[in-house]
């Protein structure tokens, strides 16, 4: 995130803050009259000799000021999540999503609009709550590193990916299962289960605290384990898209190992099964795994209806 912030400061934020929070002593665009801070763009220069913009020191809010960093990171998280959510959901809905599902008896009136409204309203709150983790990263409190040569050992360059999946899947399983506890379910997790027959637009249609709590393992991982920065950005994009993908429909290929869309369909239909995010391991170990059925979204399943009533 520190490299990305250097790039966006250079091309976007320097001029933005110089215009809205100017340093009247320096003046907009006149930072070249003074000696530049040699630390500007120090993170991105590890990869590419990007020179700071002419507005780099023209704002009262300097690049390393905590309020500026926090606001910039909030904007990055908000815009990135919105683009991934809206674009990913739109593409999946208009390509592989089975449109017959809108005729399902448990598909709500105006559900697409309701999912979209809830998702759009949840993302900025989740972004605010995520900012402290991003601040920890750019201030050097994480174990993120730049190059493979800095890995703990040579094979870690490859092992970091399955380690990330295993760690986050374990964390999400227990957090997700905890969200189904009666003491918190009704006010925290139930808004997401309003979508018994979800579309891709339901992927972020959470109560904000619900969505944020299930993202915690992603942000805790680089605080505990080493992770290459490029891998971090790639995995961040991957988990965002995976969240959309598992809400696309149940008819896609099933797997006894991967907890994909077919497994997550069973969770929305029957509530107390398939809490995992990526794998079926913890559901099998915890006795909460349910084998996906063929086309059960299109069946008026009495058992699913009964399960839904018990959760109300």
VOGU-3710 file (C-alpha; in Angstrom, 3 decimals, decimal comma):
1> xxxxxxxxxx> 0,000/0,000/0,000  2,930/2,380/0,590  4,079/2,006/-3,053  0,552/2,588/-4,331  0,217/5,657/-2,110  3,477/7,122/-3,477  2,159/6,710/-7,033  -1,246/8,182/-6,288  0,303/11,041/-4,321  2,407/11,894/-7,355
11> xxxxxxxxxx> -0,377/11,763/-9,929  -3,509/12,612/-7,919  -3,288/13,523/-4,253  -0,444/16,100/-4,266  -2,409/18,462/-6,471  -5,688/17,642/-4,723  -4,366/18,539/-1,256  -2,440/21,558/-2,576  -5,740/22,918/-3,903  -7,961/22,180/-0,911
21> xxxxxxxxxx> -5,478/22,333/1,997  -2,782/24,700/0,665  0,351/25,735/2,509  0,068/29,505/2,145  3,755/29,987/2,900  4,890/27,735/0,060  2,119/28,434/-2,412  0,493/26,074/-4,875  2,995/24,537/-7,254  5,963/26,444/-5,801
31> xxxxxxxxxx> 7,514/23,679/-3,717  10,443/23,639/-6,188  11,611/26,886/-4,609  12,581/24,957/-1,506  14,741/21,951/-0,903  12,703/18,805/-1,462  12,339/16,169/1,219  14,644/13,340/0,033  12,194/10,773/1,423  9,491/11,659/-1,101
41> xxxxxxxxxx> 8,540/8,601/-3,182  10,993/6,496/-1,188  8,748/3,432/-1,421  8,114/3,461/-5,166  11,753/4,337/-5,933  12,681/0,845/-4,836  10,990/-0,275/-8,058  11,071/2,766/-10,336  12,729/6,224/-10,191  9,463/8,179/-10,067
51> xxxxxxxxxx> 10,049/11,870/-9,383  7,653/13,714/-7,033  5,155/16,108/-8,557  5,592/19,871/-8,448  2,832/20,023/-5,807  4,486/17,469/-3,517  5,108/19,977/-0,708  2,535/22,638/-1,533  -0,083/21,472/0,939  -0,369/22,163/4,647
61> xxxxxxxxxx> -0,983/18,424/4,927  2,394/16,893/4,125  2,608/13,389/2,739  3,590/11,813/6,053  0,916/13,612/8,080  -1,392/11,091/9,700  -4,697/12,845/8,783  -3,685/13,057/5,116  -2,557/9,442/4,976  -5,733/8,268/6,666
71> xxxxxxxxxx> -7,988/10,209/4,301  -6,017/9,115/1,233  -6,174/5,472/2,290  -9,900/5,767/2,906  -10,409/7,128/-0,619  -8,241/4,363/-2,112  -10,108/1,620/-0,244  -13,519/3,110/-1,033  -12,923/3,680/-4,750  -11,126/0,357/-5,276
81> xxxxxxxxxx> -13,859/-1,641/-3,512  -16,617/0,188/-5,363  -15,012/-0,446/-8,755  -14,401/-4,131/-8,023  -17,895/-4,569/-6,564  -19,853/-2,762/-9,264  -17,796/-3,943/-12,229  -17,463/-7,538/-11,031  -21,124/-7,838/-10,083  -22,314/-6,236/-13,306
91> xxxxxxxxxx> -20,184/-8,513/-15,500  -21,126/-11,706/-13,667  -24,809/-10,825/-13,499  -24,981/-10,197/-17,236  -22,895/-13,224/-18,224  -22,995/-16,411/-16,143  -25,702/-15,614/-13,582  -28,793/-17,746/-14,151  -31,587/-15,233/-14,787  -34,189/-17,885/-13,972
101> xxxxxxxxxx> -33,392/-17,255/-10,319  -35,256/-13,956/-10,353  -38,428/-16,069/-10,670  -37,581/-18,085/-7,555  -40,333/-17,792/-4,890  -37,771/-16,524/-2,337  -36,324/-13,859/-4,640  -37,459/-10,564/-3,111  -39,307/-7,806/-4,963  -36,793/-5,225/-6,262
111> xxxxxxxxxx> -34,002/-7,360/-4,789  -31,317/-6,140/-7,187  -31,911/-2,524/-6,170  -31,952/-3,463/-2,481  -28,717/-5,449/-2,744  -27,043/-2,623/-4,632  -28,209/-0,006/-2,133  -26,981/-2,001/0,851  -23,639/-2,795/-0,791  -22,966/0,813/-1,783
121> xxxxxxxxxx> -23,833/2,083/1,699  -21,701/-0,568/3,461  -18,465/-0,107/1,493  -17,491/3,392/2,757  -18,024/2,348/6,389  -15,962/-0,803/5,880  -13,281/1,368/4,256  -13,123/3,691/7,271  -12,747/0,744/9,632  -9,988/-0,725/7,439
131> xxxxxxxxxx> -7,848/2,436/7,408  -5,977/1,619/10,688  -4,610/-1,565/9,120  -3,427/0,295/6,024  -1,802/2,937/8,230  0,053/0,194/10,080  1,326/-1,123/6,760  2,603/2,149/5,306  4,220/3,108/8,627  6,277/-0,059/8,663
141> xxxxxxxxxx> 4,440/-1,992/11,348  3,687/-4,967/9,114  5,876/-7,735/7,695  5,388/-6,712/4,072  8,572/-6,808/1,991  9,566/-5,739/-1,527  11,540/-8,475/-3,275  11,748/-12,264/-3,223  15,337/-11,965/-1,994  13,944/-10,593/1,291
151> xxxxxxxxxx> 11,776/-13,675/1,922  12,547/-15,748/5,047  13,747/-18,602/2,796  13,694/-19,243/-0,949  10,553/-21,412/-1,039  8,520/-18,843/0,919  7,971/-16,892/-2,300  5,630/-19,712/-3,313  4,442/-20,816/0,123  3,070/-17,378/1,040
161> xxxxxxxxxx> 0,046/-17,946/-1,213  -1,256/-21,217/0,291  -0,335/-19,923/3,752  -2,461/-16,834/3,156  -5,395/-18,949/1,955  -5,167/-21,352/4,894  -4,834/-18,578/7,498  -7,643/-16,408/6,159  -9,972/-19,337/5,509  -9,531/-20,497/9,091
171> xxxxxxxxxx> -10,181/-17,030/10,485  -13,215/-16,382/8,326  -14,744/-19,749/9,192  -14,743/-19,011/12,912  -15,758/-15,368/12,525  -18,566/-16,320/10,152  -19,747/-19,102/12,421  -19,655/-16,711/15,365  -21,834/-14,255/13,436  -24,539/-16,920/13,410
181> xxxxxxxxxx> -24,661/-16,987/17,209  -28,136/-15,852/18,355  -26,667/-12,993/20,404  -25,378/-11,209/17,288  -27,081/-12,807/14,306  -30,296/-10,785/14,273  -28,706/-7,346/14,317  -25,398/-8,028/12,578  -25,489/-10,921/10,098  -29,178/-11,269/9,313
191> xxxxxxxxxx> -29,169/-8,358/6,801  -26,951/-10,454/4,521  -29,178/-13,502/4,856  -32,108/-11,466/3,674  -30,841/-12,564/0,259  -31,875/-16,245/0,365  -31,343/-16,366/-3,383  -28,432/-13,942/-3,823  -27,147/-12,322/-6,976  -23,552/-11,102/-7,438
201> xxxxxxxxxx> -24,733/-7,723/-6,110  -25,275/-9,400/-2,716  -21,509/-9,937/-2,352  -21,096/-6,701/-0,381  -24,688/-6,295/0,769  -23,701/-6,673/4,432  -24,124/-4,791/7,643  -20,830/-2,808/7,604  -19,543/-4,386/10,831  -20,355/-7,817/9,432
211> xxxxxxxxxx> -18,404/-7,221/6,239  -15,486/-5,652/8,115  -15,256/-8,439/10,684  -14,998/-11,059/7,943  -12,189/-9,081/6,294  -10,056/-9,005/9,459  -7,991/-12,139/8,646  -6,862/-10,536/5,378  -5,434/-7,536/7,219  -4,077/-9,432/10,206
221> xxxxxxxxxx> -2,058/-11,804/8,015  0,667/-9,284/6,930  0,982/-8,129/10,546  1,867/-11,678/11,605  3,440/-13,318/8,543  5,840/-12,004/5,888  4,146/-11,172/2,598  5,587/-9,722/-0,574  3,974/-6,411/-1,536  3,078/-7,449/-5,070
231> xxxxxxxxxx> 1,545/-10,657/-3,735  -0,385/-8,584/-1,186  -1,971/-6,388/-3,862  -2,740/-9,402/-6,041  -4,338/-11,306/-3,174  -6,310/-8,224/-2,150  -7,821/-8,070/-5,647  -8,374/-11,836/-5,650  -10,344/-11,975/-2,391  -12,466/-9,025/-3,524
241> xxxxxxxxxx> -13,426/-10,833/-6,714  -13,840/-14,167/-4,925  -16,458/-12,586/-2,676  -18,408/-11,631/-5,778  -17,882/-15,002/-7,477  -19,273/-17,131/-4,660  -22,544/-15,227/-4,912  -23,004/-15,736/-8,641  -25,132/-18,941/-8,553  -24,944/-22,577/-7,519
251> xxxxxxxxxx> -24,935/-24,275/-10,870  -21,201/-23,844/-11,459  -18,877/-26,808/-11,006  -18,809/-28,255/-7,501  -15,692/-29,350/-5,629  -15,125/-31,398/-2,497  -12,188/-29,120/-1,607  -13,103/-25,623/-2,787  -15,912/-23,836/-0,979  -17,195/-22,051/-4,040
261> xxxxxxxxxx> -20,525/-20,753/-5,255  -22,320/-24,092/-4,995  -21,276/-24,476/-1,346  -22,150/-20,883/-0,509  -25,569/-21,414/-2,047  -26,205/-24,080/0,584  -25,237/-21,538/3,250  -27,792/-19,017/2,014  -30,493/-21,668/1,737  -29,894/-23,539/4,995
271> xxxxxxxxxx> -27,936/-20,961/7,095  -25,962/-23,248/9,405  -23,695/-24,919/6,870  -20,642/-24,097/4,739  -19,221/-21,135/6,651  -15,850/-21,329/4,900  -14,606/-18,810/2,365  -12,194/-20,746/0,159  -12,022/-24,354/1,355  -14,306/-26,996/2,840
281> xxxxxxxxxx> -11,688/-28,153/5,383  -13,003/-26,372/8,478  -16,629/-27,134/7,630  -15,781/-30,813/7,387  -13,781/-30,711/10,595  -16,441/-28,704/12,420  -19,343/-30,831/11,219  -20,942/-27,960/9,294  -20,335/-29,144/5,742  -23,319/-29,732/3,492
291> xxxxxxxxxx> -22,872/-31,262/0,051  -24,277/-28,969/-2,647  -27,332/-30,234/-4,446  -27,906/-30,075/-8,157  -30,310/-27,270/-8,985  -31,828/-26,662/-5,583  -32,093/-22,904/-6,076  -34,770/-23,636/-8,646  -36,567/-26,070/-6,386  -39,164/-24,884/-3,910
301> xxxxxxxxxx> -37,423/-26,780/-1,149  -39,521/-27,146/2,014  -36,438/-27,839/4,132  -34,804/-24,580/3,041  -37,999/-22,660/3,734  -38,198/-24,175/7,216  -34,564/-23,247/7,895  -35,289/-19,678/6,849  -38,248/-19,431/9,214  -36,146/-20,647/12,143
311> xx> -33,692/-17,791/11,583  -36,369/-15,077/11,664
//
